[in-house]
Amino acid sequence: MTLFPSPDSPLAGGFLPSPNHGERRGYARPDCVILHYTGMPTRQGALDLLRDPKSEVSAHYFIAEDGGIVQLVAESRRAWHAGTGAWKGLRDLNSASIGLEIVNPGHDGGLPPFPERQVEATIALVRDIASRHAIRPERVLAHSDIAPARKRDPGERFPWGVLARAGVGHWVDPAPIEEGITSVRSREGPHVRALQAMLALYGYGIELTGVYDRATEIVVTAFQRHFRPERVDGEADLSTIASLRALIDALRL
């Protein structure tokens, strides 16, 4: 299989084109990066799916377990990786983003750790993309951030803290979990609405209903997967709320 020699990033080993892409809509350049896991048993199976015109899915880059990178779709094009979702009021995340597929079988495959070389390659690639497109750290997102009701990737074992220490993404150390502290789950009132407002302020697509309903629990779970992975249970405990507040405060510095 021939690798085309001109990827956008010098870190990619070549260009293995996918037919699944189109014109970006309303964006001269991408303004966020979305990280996925492949969620399939094998690397080759995932790569084949991303290049199959019948699948209607793709991504801009594919990162193997050994750190090898290939490009599938030109950065100037709209790859089909994000699907239905929302972030900061945006709905067409495919047009706004660069998508990275990281080889890992995902939750259905036991969510094994991401190898160090793969993590290092992901860090280098996101830094390169963010530098060339002036993408802010808080715009490096998980698929589960933009589509919390549908997606769990790249999952709670993805080392966001390691990325942040290398200058990739927005992060604060999660607040400690305090056992026995009751949450706001299954309750309603101004305090629930305030939680929903903070989640929306950070970027999550959530309605301000004032009710800790199933939709709110799903968004809290997505937040925890990314920012408080020690316990992912959908409970808005003090650790979760404090971590969210600290992230918002850090954006204002």
N, C-alpha and C positions, 0 to 999 in steps of 0.2 A: 504494500500500500504506500503510495507516494505522499511524502510530507511536503507541502508547499513552503518555500523558504522565507517568507516575509511576514512573520507575526508582528502585531503592534508592539508587544513587549519583548525586549531583548532576553527576558528570562525564559520565554517559551522555546522549547526545543524544535518547534515547527508548527505548521498550520495543517490541520486535518479537518477539512471543511464539512460543516453541517449545512443542509439545505434549508433548515428551519429558522428563518429570520425574515425581517421586513424592515420598512423604513421607521426610524424613530419619529414619534409624533409630538411635536411641540418642544423638543429639546435639541439644541445645537450640540450639546455634549452631555454625557451622563453626569449625574450629581450624587450618586450613591453606589455602593458596592453591596451585593447581597450574596451571602455565603450559604451554600447548600451541602448536604451530604448526598451521595448518589442513591443510597438506600437499596442497593441491589447486591445479590450474593457475590458477583464477580466484577472485576474492573472491565473486562472486555464486554460483558453484557451491558454494563452501563454506557460504555462508549458507543456500542452499536445502537442502543436506544436513542442516544442524543444525536445520532447521525441518520436515523431512519426517517424518511419523509412521512411515513404513516403515523409516527408517534406524535408529531407536531410539538416536540419539546427539544430544547437545546440549551446551551449556555455559551458564554464567551470563552471560558477557559476550563480545563479539566486537569486536576492535580492528583497524580497517582500516589500510592503509599510510599514509594521511594523518593518522592519529591519531584519526579519528572512532570513537566508542564507541557501541554499542547493547547493551541488555540483552535477553537471550533467555529467561531463567528467573529467577524471584524468588529472592533469596538464602536465603529461608526454606525453599526446596524443594531436593530432591535431583536435581540435573542429572546426565545420563548421559554423563560425559566421561572418567572415570578408567579404567573397566573393571577387569579383574582386576589386582590389584597388592598391594603391602604397604609399610608404612612404620612403623617403631617398633612392630611387632607388630600394627598395624591392618590389616584386610583390606578393609573396606568404605570405601574412600577417597571414594567418591561422597557418602556420608552425612557425612563429616568435612570436606568441602572446598568451596571456591568455585573453579570452573573458568573460565579465561580462554583463549579461542581467538584467537591472533594471526595475522593473515593473512600467510602466507608459503608458497610452494610446497614448501618442505622439501627434504630430501635428493634425492628423486626429481626435483625441479625445479631442482637445482643449488645449493640452499641459499644464495640471494642474501642480502646484508646486510639487516638490519632497518633501515628508514628512521629517521632521528633523531626525527621527529615521532611515529612509532609507539612508539618506545622511551620517549619522554617521556610519552606517554599511558599506557603500561603502568606506568611508575613512579608517576604520579599516581593511577591507579586502585588499584594494590596498596597504596599508602600509605593511601588512603581506606578500603579494605576492612579492612586490618590495624588501623587506628585504631578503627574502629567495632566490630570483633569481638575486639580484644585478641589478635591473632595475632602470635606471636613471629617474629623474623626467620628463624630456622632452619626455620620451617614454611612458607616460600615455596619451593616445590619444582618441579622439572622433571617432566614426564610420564615421561621416561626414568629418573628416580630411583625412582619407585614401580613401574615395569614395565620393568626393564632388558632382559628377554628379548624384549619385544614392541615397544618404542617407542624412538625416537631423538630425539624433539622435547622442547624447541624447538631442540636441536642445539648443536653446538660454536661456531657463529657468533653465538649469542645473547649479548648483552653483559652477562653477570652482574656483571662488575666495575663497569660503569657504574651498574647498579642499586644495587649496594652503596654506591658513593660518594654516592648520593642517599638513602641510608638504607633501602634495600629489600633484604631477604634477608641471609643469613649468608655471609661471604666472607673469605678471606685471600688475599693475593697468592701465586700458586703458587710453590713452590720451583723454582729453576733446574734445567733439565735438564742432566745431566752425561753426555756421550757416552761410550760404551764401558763403562758400568756395567751389569753383568748383573742381571737381574731374578730373581724367585722363580718365574716361570712354568714350568710342567711339572715342578715339584718338590713335595716334600711334607715335612711335619714341623712342629715347634712354631712356626717362624717364619711358615709359611703360615697356621696356625691363629690366630696373633696378628694377622695382617693381616685375616683374616676377622672376628675378634672386634672389631677397630676399625671395620670397615665396618658391622657389625651395631650397634655402640654408637652410631654416628652416625645410623643409621636404616634402612640398606639391608636388604632381605630376603635373607639369605644363611645357609646352614648352615655350622657350624664343623666341617668335615670334616678339616682339616689337609692337604688335597690341592688343588693348584692346577689344578682341573678346568675344564671349559668354563663351568660356571655361575659360577665365581669370575671367570674372564676377562670374562664378560659384565657382571658387577657393577663390576669395575674400569673397564671401558670406559665405563659409565654415569657413574661418579664422574668420570672424566677429562672427559667431555663438559661437565659442569657446572663442575668446579673446577680442571681442568688442561687447558684446551682446545688448548693449543699442539701437543700430540701426543696423539691418541686412538688407542691401539693395543692396549689390554688388557694391557700389560706393567706389572707392579707394580715400576717402577724406584724409585730413591731419591727422585726428585722427587715421584712420586705418593704414596709413603708419608709423606714429610715434610709434604706439603700436607695429607694426611688428619690427621696428628697435630696440626698447627697449628690446623685447624678444630675438632677436639675440645677442644684446650686453650683456644681462644677461647670456647667455650661455658661453660667453667668459671670464667671471669673474673668 
